[in-house]
Amino acid sequence: MSSIYTCPHCGKKSFNPLKKAFAGQLNSPGKVCIECGRKCVNGKGATIFNAVYCILAFAGMVVLYLNAPKALGTEYEWIAHYEMLIGIGIIASMFVIPKIVNAFFFRLSPAIRIDAVK
């Protein structure tokens, strides 16, 4: 993969979509730029998107848990039979969807997290 995203520190194109997807949000340690060696993360928009998406997915899990037993004997009976698979899909989407969105839609920003020196 070619590098198509610009490092906010040095201004060189040193991030590809896969590396940018795993750079994380503002609370993560970030990924190191291969040009300047400084850490970069996805910006404030990515952090907000991740928080909102995880809250909505959690709300979906609660709605599924509360309404699946009520679906027995109705036209939506399939929900009760596949409740566990739907729940696993929602949980998996909480990890996959933000990574895909981070890879293509949000700008990189400098990492602000201060880690202890090892």
N, C-alpha and C positions, 0 to 999 in steps of 0.2 A: 504494500500500500504506500502510496506517495503521501508526503506530508502536505496538508492543505490548510492547516490552522496555524495562526500566528501566535507566538509566545508573547505575553504581555510585557515581559522584562526586556528581551533583546530585539523583538520585532521580526524575528526570522521564522519562516514556516518550518516548524519542527514537530508538529503533532499531527498524527493521522487520526481518522475517526475511532479506531479501536483504542488507541492510547488515550484519546480525549474522553471516551466513554467511561474508562476506569480511573479518570482523574478525580472523580468524586465532587462533592459539594464543599461548601466553605468549612464544614467541620471535619473534613478528612485531611490526611497529610498531603495529598496531591501526588502528581507525577513530576519527575525531573525533566526539564528541557535538555535535550541532547546538545544544544548549542551553547547555552550559558550556564547550565548546571543548577539553575534555581527552580523551585517548585511552583507549579501552577495547578489551579483547580477550576472547575466550572463555577460561574459567578452566582450572584444573589438570586437570579431568576431560576437557576437550576435547583437551588436549595428550596425555594418557595414551591416550585413545581413538585419536587419530591415529597414535601410535607403534605401538600394538598392531595396528591395522588394517593399517598399512603392512608390518609384519613378517609378518603372516599372508598378505598378498597376495604378498610376496616369496617366502615359502615355497611358496605355490601356483604361482608361476612356475617355481621350481626343480623341483617335483614334475611339473609339466606338461612341462618340458624333458627331464627324465630318463625319463619314462614314455610320452611320445607315440610314439617310434619302436617301442617294445615292443607298442603297440596294433595294429600292422599285422597282418592275418591273424586278428584276434580279432573278437568282437562289438562292441568299442569302437574299431573302425577309423576311425570318423568323427572321433575326437580327433586322430589323426595328420593328417587332411586339413584340419582347421580349427585347427591348433595356433597359427598366427600370429594369426588373428582372436581366439582365446581369450586369447592373451597381450596383444594390444592392448586387449581389454576389461578385463583385470585391471589393466593400467597406467592406463587411463582411470578405473577405479573408485577407484584410489588418490587421485585428485584430486577426484572428484565426490562419493563417499559421505561423506567427512569434512565437506565443505561442507554437505551436506544435514543431517547429524546436528548440526553446529554451529548451523545455523539454527533448530533447534527444541528441542534437548534440554539444552544446557548454559547455565549462568549467565554473565553478563558480569562481568568483573572489571577493575580498573584495570590499565593497561599498566605493566609494571615495566622494560621495556627502556629503556635510556638511549642515545639517539642523539646523535651529534655535532651541534652547532649549525651550521647552514649559513649 
